[in-house]
Amino acid sequence: MKTYSILNDFAFQWIFNQPGREKILRSLLNAVLHFEGKDRIEEIHYLNPFNLARFEDRKKSIVDIKVRDEKGCWYEIEAQVCQHSGFIGRTVFYLAGLYSDQARKGQDFAELRPAIGISLLGFNLFRDSERVQEIFALRNADNSIVLADTLMLHYIDLKRYRRKKPFELQTPFEKWLHLLKFSKAYARMGLKNTAVFPDEEELAMALEEHVKLNADAAMRLRMEDRERDRIEEIIKRSAAIKEGRAIGREEGRVEGRIEGLVEGRTEGRNEEKLEIAGKLKAEGMPAALIQKITGLSEDEITRLPASTPNT
């Protein structure tokens, strides 16, 4: 029996984006953001809760999870297994939208609250980095002053997470990384292994729900459909990019040929103007009048040797 990762679109939405599952998502957010003490998120409100009928209409399906906490901060969380071009640009674009969506006509901009984007990735987004988590915020160029805590992006690279045994895991962040990365393996083991996080209620709940999903034939079919849709989407997007590049190269060649012709004709006309100007200069015509007739600059006319006038 094939099992699916908790990062599968359907599984991710089912486990984290339904009323009644707030404590699971809240635990994940606090772990990823390293919130402790007074900084911890205590309440969240779903802005786009999971809807099965809408999800199964693939063109209208929700991929990201959007929530707001008790302090008014906004969060957008997504799971992405496969890389595709433009991914970083897309996350920045969506985060900017999440921030701007807060604004209402006539609202004081001082009332805008931070917007935080979190991407849980199954691929290496930053190939030159060895870190599991990359955090981006608005800072000045020398990285010394934070402009404001308005926008922040967290990229979690699960491929860089080094496997540890469950009893070696220390922080909530490590425990969530472990579950997210090895969820397929735990699903294969079955329900009896959900006790791997005996002292972590939210992690145990997430793992139990995930194991149940993989044990249900109808749910596995939904996860399979979603996985296939994602692969097809990436293939289509890659094909479109390749086609666009090919068209761009051909257009570039055509434009190059046209520009060459235009430049050639322009150079030819310029040489003709210089020849005429030289003859007029030899006849003693004032430079200002030659400039007016030929359109050449005063400097071009000054540098011209005077041609011998025709006799």
C-alpha positions, 0 to 999 in steps of 0.5 A, a space after each residue: 500500500 502506497 503511503 503519502 506525506 503529511 506535506 501532500 496538499 490534501 493531507 496538509 489541509 485536512 490535518 491543519 486547516 479545519 475548525 477543531 484543529 487549531 491547537 495542532 496548527 498553533 503548535 506548529 506555528 509556535 515551533 517554526 517561529 520559535 515563540 516562547 513565553 509571552 510571544 507564544 500564539 494562544 489563539 488562531 482564527 482560520 481565514 480560509 478553512 478547508 472545504 472538501 467540496 471546493 477542494 475537489 473542484 481542482 481549479 478552485 482548490 485552496 493550497 495555502 492556509 491563512 490564519 490570524 492570531 489574537 494579536 492581529 498578526 496574519 500568517 500564510 502557511 504552505 507545504 511544497 514538495 516539488 520546486 518550480 521556477 518563480 517559487 520565491 517570487 510567488 511567495 513574496 507576491 502572496 505575502 504582500 497580498 496578505 499584508 495589503 488585504 488588511 487595509 480598509 478604505 480610510 484605515 490608519 496604516 499604523 493599524 496594519 499588523 505583521 504578515 508572516 509567510 511560512 513555506 515547508 519545503 521538500 527540496 533545496 531552495 537555496 543551494 548555497 546554504 546548509 541551514 534548515 531554516 532561512 528567515 527574511 525580513 525588511 532590513 537595511 543593506 548592511 543588515 543592522 536595522 530592521 525597517 519594521 516587523 511588517 513582512 517576514 518569510 520563513 523557508 523550512 528546508 526539510 531535505 537538510 534536516 538530519 535525522 535524529 531518533 525521537 528520544 534525541 529530539 529536544 525542541 518543539 521545532 526539532 520534533 515538528 521537523 522530524 514528523 514533517 520529514 518522516 510522516 510517510 514512514 510513520 504512516 507505513 508503520 500504522 496506528 500503534 506507532 503514534 505513541 512516538 510523541 507521548 508528551 506532545 499532545 498536538 504532535 501526537 494528534 497530527 500523527 494520528 490523523 495522518 496515519 488514519 488518512 493513509 489507512 483510509 482507501 478513499 482518502 488515499 485516492 484523494 491524496 493520489 489525485 492531488 499528487 498527480 495534479 501537482 506533478 502535471 501542473 509542474 510539467 505543464 509549467 516547465 513545458 510552457 517556460 521551455 516553449 517561451 524561451 524557444 520563442 524568445 530566442 527566435 524572436 531575438 534572432 529576428 529582431 537582431 536581423 531587423 536591427 542589423 538592416 536598420 543599422 546598416 541603412 542608418 550608417 549608409 545614410 549617415 555616410 551620405 550626409 557626411 559626404 554632402 556636408 564635406 562638399 558644402 564645407 569646401 564650397 565655403 558654406 557656413 557650418 550652421 547652414 550645413 547643420 540645418 541641411 544635413 542634420 549633423 551636429 556642429 562637432 561632426 561638421 567641424 571635424 570634417 575635412 573639406 572636400 575638393 569642390 567639383 569643377 
